[in-house]
Amino acid sequence: MLQLAKRMGRAKPSAIMAVAEKAKALKAAGRDIISFSIGVPNFLPGDHVYAAARDALSKDSGQYGSNRGSDALLDAFLKHIAEIGLTGYERKHCSTGIGAKHVLYSLAEALLEEGDTIVYPSPYWTTYQDIADIVNAKAVTLPCPASQNYKLTAQQLDAAMAEHKPKVFLFNNPSNPTGMVYTKEEIEALAEVLVKYPDTWVITDDIYNRMVFDGLGYHNFVHSKPELRDRVIFVDSLSKTYGMPGWRVGFMVGPESVAKALTTLNSNHITNIPEIVTAAAVAALTGPQTVPTDKNIEFQNKRDMVIAAMNAIPGVICPKPQGAFYVFPDISCAFGKAHGVKDIHNDVDFCNVLLEAKGVACVPGSAFGEPKALRISYTCPTAQLEPGLKRIQEFFAELS
Ligand SMILES: Cc1ncc(COP(=O)(O)O)c(C=O)c1O
C-alpha cells in the first residue's frame, strides 16, 4: 500500500478544534451552547480596512507579488512595531507569512534540524508542539504552574539552557492560553540569562502585544538587552489585534539572515500575500486604531468579570491575567468528584461533562500542556459571558 511520509504520523489535528467541533454539533442539534473555546477575537476590523480592500480590488494588477511582502506592507509593519519600541529595523529584517502560524512553521523549518532541541514554557500554545513534532525537533517544556502565575523564572530558564543547550528558545508574551504578561523586570531577568547562551535563537511569539491591560505595557528582550537583536525573532500578526484572523497576515522582524530564509521559503511555498489582503493589512496598520483600542478596553472589563466569577468558586485557583483574551483557571479541585452520574477524573472529563450538562465549551488545559486547568476564551458577546460564567459556577456547585 502507498504510504504517507513518516512526518504525517507525527502530525495531528488541533486539539482545540476538537472541542469546537463538538460544541458546533451540539448547537446544530438544537442545544443552547455558549462557546468559550476558540481563540478568535470575535470582532471585525474598521470600515477603512474594507474600503482599502475594495479599492485594491478595483485596481488589481493581476500579478504575483513580493516574496518578502510589499514595500508598503513592510513599511507599515516597521512603523507599527516602532510604536512598541522595536526601532532600528529595516525592510531587510522583515518577512511575512499567511498568519503567524505560517511564520512560526517557516521559522521551525529555517532554524531547526531534525533532532535539534526547542525549549518553551508550559502552558504553551498547542501549535508549538505540533510544529516541533512535524519537523522532528525535540521539544522540551518548562513547567510553569498556577503557583508561579504560569510564568517562567530566570532560574528555570538558566537551568534549562545549561542542561539542554537548545537551538531555539520559544517565548510567548502575552500568553495563549494563560493571558499572563511579563513585567519589564521579569523580561530583564530572562534577558540577562539569554545573553549567556549565544548559540540559541530566541523566538518571541508576541502576537497579543497590543492586548495588554492595567497599564503594564509590552516588553521584549531586545528592549532590555539590545545585544540580543542578532538572534531575537519577533513574531506578530493582524489576526487578534485587528479582528482579522481569516485574512491571514503574519510578520517577523529579526536578523537579516532569518528574514531572508523565510522569504526564500515563501518563494517556494506561498509566493506572496495576496494584493487585496496586503492593501487591507496596510490600512489596518496605518489607519484609525479605534477598533483595537476600544476592544482592549472591552476585553479588560471582560477579564475582570471572568476573574471575579472564577475566584468566587471555592477551590479554583485563578491567576489574574493582564493580556490577550484568555483566563486559565486551575480546576483540579473538581477531579475525583462527579456531576450527577458522570465522574470527573481529569480536565478532559471536566470539559466534556460541562459541555453536555451546561452547554458551555472550554478547552481542556492538557491541550496546552497543563492538565490541571482549562482555558476560557472570553471574546463572546457580553450578553453571553455572564450566563456562561453563571453556568460554570452552578456546575461546580452541583459536583459531589
Ligand atoms: C500564541 C499564538 N501565536 C500564534 C497564533 C497564530 O496566529 P495567526 O492567526 O496569525 O496564524 C496564535 C493563534 O491563536 C496564538 O495564539
The ligand as an SDF file (V2000), in Angstrom:
LIG
                    3D

 16 16  0  0  0  0  0  0  0  0999 V2000
    0.2930   32.4950   20.6930 C   0  0  0  0  0  0  0  0  0  0  0  0
   -0.1980   32.4390   19.2860 C   0  0  0  0  0  0  0  0  0  0  0  0
    0.6910   32.5160   18.2800 N   0  0  0  0  0  0  0  0  0  0  0  0
    0.3200   32.4690   17.0050 C   0  0  0  0  0  0  0  0  0  0  0  0
   -1.0080   32.3190   16.6540 C   0  0  0  0  0  0  0  0  0  0  0  0
   -1.3710   32.2510   15.2110 C   0  0  0  0  0  0  0  0  0  0  0  0
   -1.9590   33.4120   14.7540 O   0  0  0  0  0  0  0  0  0  0  0  0
   -2.2940   33.6250   13.2230 P   0  0  0  0  0  0  0  0  0  0  0  0
   -3.7740   33.7330   13.1250 O   0  0  0  0  0  0  0  0  0  0  0  0
   -1.6080   34.9090   12.8490 O   0  0  0  0  0  0  0  0  0  0  0  0
   -1.7660   32.4700   12.4540 O   0  0  0  0  0  0  0  0  0  0  0  0
   -1.9800   32.2060   17.6520 C   0  0  0  0  0  0  0  0  0  0  0  0
   -3.3870   31.9870   17.3030 C   0  0  0  0  0  0  0  0  0  0  0  0
   -4.2070   31.5770   18.0970 O   0  0  0  0  0  0  0  0  0  0  0  0
   -1.5620   32.2810   19.0060 C   0  0  0  0  0  0  0  0  0  0  0  0
   -2.4350   32.2200   19.9990 O   0  0  0  0  0  0  0  0  0  0  0  0
  1  2  1  0
  2  3  1  0
  2 15  2  0
  3  4  2  0
  4  5  1  0
  5  6  1  0
  5 12  2  0
  6  7  1  0
  7  8  1  0
  8  9  2  0
  8 10  1  0
  8 11  1  0
 12 13  1  0
 12 15  1  0
 13 14  2  0
 15 16  1  0
M  END
$$$$
